[in-house]
Amino acid sequence: MKLVYVFDAYCGWSHGFSGTLSEVASRHPELPVEVVSGGLFTGSRRVPVREFGYVQGANAKIAELTGAEFGEDYERLIADGSFVMDSEAAARGVAALRQAAPARASELAVALQRAFYVDGLSLSDPATYRKVADQAGLDADAVVAAFEGSEVRVAAGADFHRSASLGVTGFPTLLAVDGDSVTPVAQGHATADEVDRRLATLRTL
């Protein structure tokens, strides 16, 4: 069995789930975690953030429920309103980081969300991936080159397709996958204890 984490790096609820994801991965080193990007802000949804009037209210609820941090630099970015969240670029970045350290994919996904939601860094900017890679002890030049290359565009599209093929309709979704069996163990918000209980139930089936 493995875990498949389907998220979007520009999804506030995914950021809120970061603590749970980190704790679940820590508790279950025997379970590989595959990270898949969803396409939350693509096509007609790729517009200035001011057009999403619910963002700040949603963030307040996320912080209250999960304890997630939203930094001052991020708050300034949102208040300005002109920033465009581009999930395709973010998915390319996830793919570039994942390629550099496949076994650390969940850790790097959490770090990438922190870069946006705490530090207010654009996930379309190669410099953001250089910083995340440096902090993770990865080859930053290789990560940036991958982000700017063509292979990760294909990988991003494959992620969006995989998300849809898994039946995911909202982010974040954590799935337990065992052969052909795919079972959601968390959707939106859940604690690590709740995930543990669902995993324990699966193991008794």
N, C-alpha and C positions, 0 to 999 in steps of 0.2 A: 504493500500500500504506500502511496505517496500523497502529499498535499499539493493541490494546485490553487494558487492565490491569484485571482483575477481582480485587477484593480485598475484605476486610472491615476496617474501621477498628479493630475489636476483635480482630483476628487477629494473634497474636504472630509467626507466620511471615511475614505481610504486612509487619509492622514490620521484621523481619529482611531483607526484600527491598528495603527503602527505598533502601539504598545502591546496589544494582544498578540499580533503576529510575532513580534520578537520573543514574547514569553512562551508562546506555543512552540516555536522553533527551538528555544532553549530547553524546554521540557522534553522534547521529542527528537533528539539528535538522530534517532533511527529512521525518521520519516523525511525523505528528501522533499524539498519545497520547490516546485516549479512556479515561476512568476510569469504571468501573462498580462499584457497591457490591453485594456479595453479602449474603445474609441469614443470617449464621452464628448469631447469638443472637436468635432470634425465637420466638414461640409458647412451647412448653414448655421451650425452652432459655434463656428469659429468667428466670434464677434467680440468687440470690446466688452470687458467685464461689467461695465456700467449697465449693459442690457440685461444682466442677470440681477434683478433687484433684490433677490432673496439671499445673496451670498453672505452678507454680514450677520443677518439673523440666523441663518443656518450654522454659521461658524460658532456663534454664541451657544447654540444648542449642542453642537459637537463638543465644544470645550467643557460644557457643564456635564455631559454624559460620560465623556472619556478622559477628561483631564488633558487633552491635547493642547499643545502650545501654538499660538498664532503670534508671530513676532511683530515688532513695531515696523520693520522694513516691509514686511508683507502687508500690514495694515495700510501703510502709506500707498503702496502699489494699488490696492483695492480702492482706496479713497479717491485716487486720481481718476480711475475709471477707464483709462484708455488702453490698458494692457489687454492683449489678446491671448487667451489660453488655447494652445494648439496641441491637441492630444497626439497627433501624428508625430510631431517633433519630439514630444516627451517619450513616445513609444520607441522612437529611434534611439533615444538616449538610454532608455532601459535596456534595449537590445545590446547597445555598445558596452554597457557596464556588465551585463549578464555574460556577454562573450568573453570579457576579461577575467571573470571569476564566477563561473557557473554555480559553484557550491555556495556562494555568498549572495545569491540573487535576492533573497528576501531582505537581508541586511542592507544591500545597496538600494533596494526600492525604498526602504524606510529613510535612508540618508538622502535620497533624491527628493522625497517629499519634504524633508526638513529644509533642504536648500530653498524650496519655494515658499513653504508656509511659515518658516521662521526667518530665513535670511532674505526673502523677497527676491530671489534670483530667477531669471527667466529660464525655462526648460527648453527654450529654442536657442539659447546662447552656448556655443562651444565652451566658453570660459567656465560655465557652471559645471560641466562634466570634468573639466580639468581640476576644478577645486574638489569635487566629490571623489575623483580618482586619487588625487594627492592625499586626501584625508584618509582614504581607505588603504593606502600603501600600494596602489596599482600603478601600472605604467600609464601615466596621464597622456603622453603623446599618442600612444596606441589607442586609448579610449577616444580621444578627440578625433583621430584619423578615422576610426570606425564610425563615429557619429556623423561625420561629414561624407562618408562613403555610400556606395549604392547598396551594399549587402543588407545594411540595417533597414533600408526602406522596404525591402522584401520581407525582412523579419517583422517589421511593424505591421505590415499587411497580413502576414501569417498569424500574428497575435490576435488581431481583430477578428479574423476568420475563426480562430480557435475559440475565442471567447463566445462567439455566436454559436459555434457547433456544440459547445458545452451547455448551451441553453441559458447562459448568464444574461439576465435582464437588468441588473443593477450592480453597482460597485460600492464597497468591496464584496466579493463572494469568495469564501474559502471552501474548497471541495476536497473530499477524500476520494481518491481514485484507486481502485483495486481491479486491475484487468479491465473488463468492460463495465464495471459497476462505478457509477459516479454519484456521490451523495453529498449534498450541501451540509456543511457543519457550522457555517456561520454566514450570515448575510446582513450587511449594514453595520450592526453593532452587536458585539458579544464579548464576554470576558474570557480569559484563558480557561477558567474553571468550567464555564459553559461548553467551550470547545472540547475540553477533556472529557466531560460527561458524554458528549455525543460520540467522540471517538471510542470511548469505552463500550458504548452500546453497540457500535459497529463491530467491535472485536468479539462480541459475544454472539453475533448472528451466525 
